[in-house]
Each structure stands twice: as structure tokens, then as C-alpha cells.
Amino acid sequence: MMSFVSLLLVGILFHAIQAEQLTKCELFQRLKDLDGYGGITLPEWVCTVFHTSGCDTQTIVNNNGSKEYGLFQINNKIWCRDNQIPHSRDICGISCEKFLDDDLTDDIMCVKKILDNVGINYWLAHKALCSEKLDQWRCEKW
């Protein structure tokens, strides 16, 4: 009986924290609140997210003593808090772990704060790869 309960809990938790790999058209739909914010179009966002995280909601990258979380690779030294950096500035006022789920509401809220504070150049992929020739990043459905 104990192993059944443990297995059931693992199944429930696995489903709750499962990574989500988003397609180009799913990103178009889910990022529509960012369209035009800070002068950045949806194709630019789709391209930037693709080159930043591979469109995977659970991407974590170690970066010179800090970590970057989720689709937008939000850094734990400045924008969010985790156990690794106890004195983070936590400008977005949120746990970094929240950027690893499939609810992008909090991600988008923090992205807007990043844009307001430092602009699109926070995402290095944007200038290098996503500022022109964006036809391939459009979704025909939208």
C-alpha cells in the first residue's frame, strides 16, 4: 500500500512539474501580451525565446556563479530569488522556481520589468539573431 501511495504521489508531482517544450505557434498564442511592449514584436520574442531557452519552460543555465531560469532565462542575482543567491535584488519579487512551470503569467510580468529597466538587450540573442529577417518566426495561424 505504501508503494502505491508513493507511486501515486510521484505521478501527480511529475505531471505538475513536467517541462513544456512550446512550438512556435504556441509561443505566439501565449506571448501575445508582450506583442509591441517595449517596441518588440511577437516574431522577435519567438526568435529570442528559441535562441535563449530552446522554448523549454524548465531550462536552467549556470552562468558565472548565478543561474538563469525558464523560457526567458531570468537571472537569480537581480530579478528573482532562490537558495543559491541569498541576497538577490529580486526586482520581480518572485521565486525563480516560478519561471519553470507552464504558467507564463509571472514570467511575462517579470519580462516587462526587465524591459522597463534594461531593455531588450538583456537578451543577447535578440540583437545578434532576432532583430531582422523574422519571417521564419511568424505563425501562420495568428
N, C-alpha and C positions, 0 to 999 in steps of 0.2 A: 504494500500500500504506500509506503514512504517513497519508493522509487517512482511510482505512478504520479504522486503529487509533485515530486521533484521534476519529473519529465514534463508534466503539465505546466509548471511554472517556467521552465526553460523555454517551452514552446510559446508561451504568452510573451515572455520578455524578448525572445528573439524577434517575434513579429513587431513588437513595439520599437525596437532599436535597429531594425533592419535598414541597411543603406538603400538609398534610392538613386538609381542612375537615370537621369532625366534625358529625354530626347530633345532635339531642337524645338519641335512644336510644343512639347510640354513646357519647356522654358519660356517660350513666347507667351503661353497662357498664364503661367504662374508669376512671371515678372512684369506683367502689364502695368502694375502700379509704379514701376520705375521708368516707363516709357516717357522720354522727354525730361525727366528730372535731371537737373544739372546740365541740360543740353545733350544728354546721352540717349541714343535711340535703342529700341529693342534689339535690332541686329548687332549693335555694338556690345550690348550686355550679353547676348547669347555667345558671341565670339569670345568675349573676355572670360566668361564663366567656363567655357570649354577649355581655354588655354590655361586657366588658373587651377581648376579642380577636376577637369575631365567630366564635368556635370554630375559628379558623385557627391551626394549630401553628406557623406561621412568621411570625406577626405581630411586628414590631419597631416600637416607637413612640419617637420622640425626645421627651424630657421635660426641659426646662430644663437642658441640659448633660449629661444622662445618657440611658440607653436602657433600655427595658423589653422583655423577651423572652418570646415564646411565648404559650400559652393563658392563662397566669396573669399575664402582664406583670410578670415578676420583674426588679427593678431592679438595674443593674450597679454602683451606688455602694455598696450594702450587702450584697446577697445572693449575687451571682455575680461572676466576673471576666471581663474582656475587654480588648482592647488600648486602648480609649478611656479607661478609668479605671484607671491602673496601681496605684493604692493603694486599691482597693476593699476593704471589710471582708471580703467573700467568706465570709459566715457559713455558706452552704451548702457551701462548699468545692468548687465546680464551675465549669466554663467556661459562660458564658451561652449559648454556641452549642448546648449540650446541650438547652436548652429549646426548640429549633427543630425537633427531629426528632419522629417519631411515637411514640417510646417515652416514655411518660409516667411511668415509674418514678422517674426523677430529679426530674421536675417535682413529683410528689406528695411526695417526700421533702423537698424544699425548702419546699413549701407548708406542710407540717406544722411546719417550723422557724419559718416566718413566723407561723403561728397561735400557736405556743408563745411567741413573743417579743412580737408586737404585736397579735395577734388578727385577727378578720375585717375590722376597719375599715381594714386595709391596702388592701383593695379597695373603693374609694369607691362603686362601683356597687352593692355589696351593700346598704348601708343605704338608699340612695336608691331602688333599684329592685327589690331581691330579698329583702326581709325579710318580706313579706306577699303575699297573693294569688298563690300559687305553683302553682295547678292547671295552668296552661298549660305549666309547666316539667317536668311529670311525663311519664314514658314508660309507656305502657300495657303494654308487654312485661314490665316489671320490677316 
